[in-house]
Amino acid sequence: MSKVRTSQRNNIAATGITRILHLLAANEALDTKKAIRTAIREAGLPGRDEYVEAVLNNREEHETQRKNRQKRRNIAHTGKSWPTRARKASQQPVVLPAGTPASRLVEYRRRQVEDVAFSLFRSGAAGGTTFTVKLTDAWEKVGYTVSIGANWDTYRGRFKEWRANEDHHEVTLPVRWMTRILRSNLAELDGLMTLDACEIASGMPEVKLFKAIWARQGKGYSVITEHGFIARKGEMTHHADTAAKALAGLRRKLAQTGQPRRTIQSALDMDVAAFIKRYSRHDCMVSLNDARSSGSCEAGILNWCERVGIDPLRSAVPLSEALEAFSRYPLVEVRLAVMQAVRRHRREQRLAA
């Protein structure tokens, strides 16, 4: 009889310990083993490792029961388990854009123009950069201007109150620039940004001719707006101040790239590093006339020179310098100019011999 009573007392004690350990597991403030052990001792139990592990196991069991609660309810009501939708661990809520549809359209247009402009022109002065887009229906108002301001609060410490330049970009574009220029793949041609273009008859098959306004890189942060004509066939284009010059320049460029010689075609197709490796062994000069003879337009030549830091007033530069600049800003027109310079150099050597 005494053994039965002893067993009952042990069962009651075990039940009490289990209840205490379950209550401690429900307390999420006990997030460390040390805190759990302290709470067990405060409850009048010895701080054994097995009790600490029991609290942690009970906590995992509670979490499992909580997750399966909806499943148990579904089975109780319908007799079957409903499938639950799988959720991604990093799923983010869908947030609608801020502002009205008109304001969102204005911001989208500004970002599109800014991406094109900043990929072609210098920006990012120490004092800060601003970019403004205006729309107009007047052809004469289209243009790209950059004004330089000053910020006296940029620097701190011993450089406090020193001047920091700011570059403020303002672009005035036609209202339909995105549909007429951007979606027609006219926004960036030969490293120049097309501000507006109106197609006119070219008189040549498969050749498109545009009366256009474009912008090119000037000295420093300045951007120069120019008016003229753009002739285009496929991926080849030529800018000029008259339609006749644009068409003639395009014919020269097509003639240079269309020669059946294997060296020319492979040089146009190879990557930048291979092209530089092939032509770096030549010791000659590359002149502006080489670029003109290969079909490059004057605006494109000036834009590339300003972009890479070569003074356009220099009549010629060493081939090594031209190739180094080409590695920083590679264009097909530069390849043609280098190839033209090497051919001219070889011809001069043959005549001298």
Secondary structure, DSSP 8 states (H G I E B T S, - for coil): -HHHHHHHHHHHHHHHHHHHHHHHHT-TT--SHHHHHHHHHHTTS---HHHHHHHHHHHHHHHHHHHTHHHHHHHHHHSS--------TT-------SS-HHHHHHHHHHHHHHHHHHHHS----TT-EEEEEEEES-GGG-EEEEEEEEESSS--GGGTT--EEEEEEEEEEETTHIIIIITTT-SEETTEEEEEEEEE--SSTT-EEEEEEEEEE-STT-EEEEEEEEEEETTEEEEESSHHHHHHHHHHHHHHHT---HHHHHHHHS-HHHHHHHHTT---EEEHHHHHHTT--HHHHHHHHHHHT--TTSSEEEHHHHHHHHHHS--HHHHHHHHHHHHHHHHHHHHH-
